[in-house]
């Protein structure tokens, strides 16, 4: 015990109180300090600037599906097929990501209803290794599509990803045609395939299943694109317009069908399903 600690204790000061979690959160857009509980009750949307924060898979599924939905088991795939290592082993990165997440990988699927209409919802979680698309994500996407085919239900996918998972190399890129095949099967079966684009949706995910929906919905301000803005500017040697690759710009230029506030997302999906799949689940 050093002299400062002995003196402090002699004055009867107690140890510094700690809390289980931070009480405040700083908005990444306007820097407003927000009370954590109020921020979460507002669906992680800043009440001052309306910035839509990122949310996890469980929160997203609870937001979109009616109560009592079923979670699909995560498919088993070979982990670290390339025995990849950079500054860390890939297996160590997976362990680190799983310690912070209740799910085994970045794509989770729930099966249930939206306003009584049958729906299967797949959610990509950016918090798990940037939502990167690897073999586990591809397998979970396929399982979700297969479940929708079996139930004759709509398949709704909420994307949030930095692209393909570099630690799996060409095997991660193979998930693009695999997912594309399943979207074609849904179309042939006459089942709605709806994509909700959230911040950010980039890389190989944008180049495959994120842009193959019957309807594309984006959350306000979401970054959506393939390559980064600086890469594009350096390639074409031109300054890009304000708001390039943001949801509102893409909506204005016909790449996105609608931009919907998170609070209205379930209602919007229910309306779409009413048009595309009018019969409610038994």
N, C-alpha and C positions, 0 to 999 in steps of 0.2 A: 504494500500500500504506500503510494507516494505521499509527499507532504501536503499537496493540494487536496487529495482525497480525505486525509486525516482532518484537515482544517474544515473542509466542507461538512463532514459528518459531525464534527464537534458543534456546529451550529444547528443541527437537527434537521437539515434538509433531507428529504426523502429522495430515493432514486427517481430519475426521470421517468415519467409515465409513458407507456407505449400503447399504441392502439393496434388492433388486429389488421386494419387496413387504413389507408389514407382517407381522411375525411373530405379532402378537396381534390379536384381534378382541373387541370389547366386546358382550356380549349386550344387545340393546335392551330386554329385559324385566327381567332381574334384575341387570344391570350387571356380571355376572361377566366377568373377563378370561379369554379362552380362547385356547389355542394354535391358531393359524390352521390348521395342517395337521390337527390332531386334530378341529377343528370341521368341516372339509370332509370328513374321513373319516367323521364322524358325520352326513353328509348335511345339513350346515348346521342341525343341531338342537342346541340347548344341552343338554349333559349334566346340568346342574344343575336347570333349571326346565322343560326340554322345549319351550322356545319354538322354533317352526318358522320359521327365517329364509327370506328370499326367495332363490330360485336362478334361474339363467338357463335359456334354452331348451335349450341343448346338454346341460347337466347333467340337466335333466328328461327329455329324450328318452333319454339313455343310462341313466337310472334305470329307465324304464318298458319300453323296447323291448329285445328280444333283440339280441345283437351282429349287426352286418352289415346294419342297416336303411338305407333309402335316404332321402335328404333331397330333398324336392320343391323345385323352383326357385321363388323368390319371383315372383308374377305382376307384370307391368308395368302400372302405372296412371299416370294423369296426376298429376304432383306439383304441389302448390300451385295447384289449379284456381281458387281465389278470389283469388290474389295477396295472401294475408293477411299483415298485419304488425301486431304490437303493439310491445313494446319491442325485438323482433328480427323479422327476416323469417322466415317459416315455413321457407323453404329453408335458412336458416342453422341453425335448430333441428334440422332433419333431418340436416344435415351433422354437427352436434355430437353427436347421438344415435348416428349411424353410426360416428363415430370411437371410440365406447366399446363398440360391439357388433359381433360378427362377421356379423350379419344386417342386411338392408336395411330391415326394419320389425319391428313388435312381435309378429307371428304367424308361427311357423315350423311346418312340417309334416314328420313322418317317417313313412315307410311300411315296415312290417316285420311282426314277429310278437311276441306276448306269450305266453311259455311254449308256443311252437309254433302258436298260433292267430293267424290273420290279423288285423291291426289297423293302422289309420291313426291317428296321434296328432298333434293340433294343440296347440301350446303358446303361450300368451300370455306375453310377457316384460315384467314391470313396469318393468324397468330401461330399456326403450326408451320414452321419453316417457310414463311411467306406464302402459304397456300400452294406451294409448288406442286406441279403435276408429275407424279412418279407412277410406278406400277400399282401401288396401293390405291391411289386416287383413280386411276383408270379402271381398276377392278371394281371399286365402289360405285363409280359412275355406271358401269355396265350392270351391276347388281340392281341399282335403282331403276334403270330402264327396264330390266327384265321383270321387276316387281310391278311396274306400271303396266307392262304387257299382260301379265298374269291377272291383274285386277281390272284390266281395261280402264285404267285411270290416267289422268293427266300426269305428265312428268314436268316438274318445275325445278330448275337448277339455279341456285344463287352462287354466282361466281365471285371470287376474290383471290387473285393469284399474281405472283410475279413472273409466272411462266413455267417452263419445264424444269424438273429437278436435275440440276447439273450432275449430281453424284451418281445418277443412273444412266447418263449418257444417251445413246441411241434408244435404249429401252424406254426412257421417258418419252421420247418423240413418237414411239410406236403407239402410245396411248391416244394420239390424235386421230389416226385412222380408225382405231378400235371404237372410240366414242362416236365418230362420224357414222360408222356402220349402224350403231344403235339408234341414232337419231333418224336414220332412214327407215329402220324397222318400225319405229313409232309412227312415222308418217304413213307407211304402208298400211299400218293397222288403224289409221284414222284417229290416232290419239294426240291430243294437244301436247306440244313441247314448248314450254315458255321459259325464257331466260331472264333472270333479274341480275343486272350488272351492277356490282358495288365497287367501292374504292379499295384497292385498284384492281383492274382486270387487264392484264397485259400478256405479251409473249405468246407462247404456244397455246394457251387456253383461249385467247382471243382468236387465234388462227384456226381454231377447231370448233368445239361445241358451244362456245360462248356466242358465236355469231351464226348459229344454224337454227335458231328458234323460229317458231311460227310467229311469236310476238317477242319483242325485246323491250324490257322495261329497265330504266336506270334510276338509281338514287341520285338526288341532287348533288352536283359537284364531283361525282365519281370520275376518277381517271380511267379512261378506257382507250386502249391502243395496242399496237404490236411492239414497235421499237420506241425507245425513249425520245422525247422531244429534241434533246441536244444531238442525239445520233442523226435524226432526220435533218435537222438544220445543217449539221456538218456535211451531210451527204448531198443535199440539194443546194447548199450554199445560199439559202434564202431565210429571211426571218419569218417565223410562223405567226399566224394571227393570234390575237388575244383569246385565251380560253381554249386553245387547240387541245384536242383529246379529252376535253371535259364533257360530261353528259349533255349539258345544254347545247354545246356546239354541235355535237353529233346528232342530237335531236333536230336541230335547225337544218342540218345537211342530210337528213334522211337515213342515218345509220342506226338510229334508235327510234322506236315507235312512240314512246312516252317517257317523261321524267316524273316520277311519283315520290312524294314525301313518304318517309318510313311509316308514319302514323296511318297513312292511307293505303299502304301496300296490300294488306290482306283483303280489304274491301275491293280494291281494284282487281286482284286475282280472282276473287269470288265472282265479280261481274263478268270477267273474261270467260271463266269456266261456265257461267250461265249461258253465254253465247256459243262457246265451242263444245261444251259437254253439258247440255241442259238437264239431263236426268241426275237427280241426287242419289247418293249411295243408299242402299237398302239398310 
